[in-house]
């Protein structure tokens, strides 16, 4: 059941950092960049900043997560344009480039600049706004989903991971309205982030019910199954 999509993916980080401060990021992306402390203190602090020297180092992977250790919402317009131009000029025809943001309205000024091999993503962990501020400073799920839905762009993917407690019908409706190419589905996995036991995870039953309903109209790739 678990998808191996991530095995074919690499992250390319010409821009690093984010101020949304998602609680689960401290144990994933931010932990990774802290290891760069000797080479770049800004990476260690997860301060938004540009690494232009990395522009020409696009990985040779079929899927490239562009600025995966960041949210490009915090990139300057000039930085975004340089990254988009580099993807167009140096990306290979067999590569797909994923641009992700939890504030997807930030893509609006660039929709006509993205090349055909670009997919836009956002993460929606739940349909519920209540209590979300304790998780992240990103736009709440209801705003984020509307921003993503309104983007006039042909290629979208949704990440429902880490999935929090949700309302089944509302989640299904959100996904249906966005109409993504496919959905990544996963839980936070207490196995990976033991310190995050406070996160309001769905039960395995709720998880698989959502999986089965979504699978009736969209391709669902399971990233992390509930234990
Ligand atoms: S939006 Fe992404 S990069 Fe930013 S803090 Fe949250 S998980 Fe980390």
Boltz pocket constraint, residues with backbone or C-beta under 6 A from the ligand:
constraints:
  - pocket:
      binder: B
      contacts: [[A, 17], [A, 18], [A, 19], [A, 20], [A, 21], [A, 22], [A, 24], [A, 25], [A, 29], [A, 68], [A, 69], [A, 70], [A, 71], [A, 102], [A, 136], [A, 138]]
      max_distance: 6.0
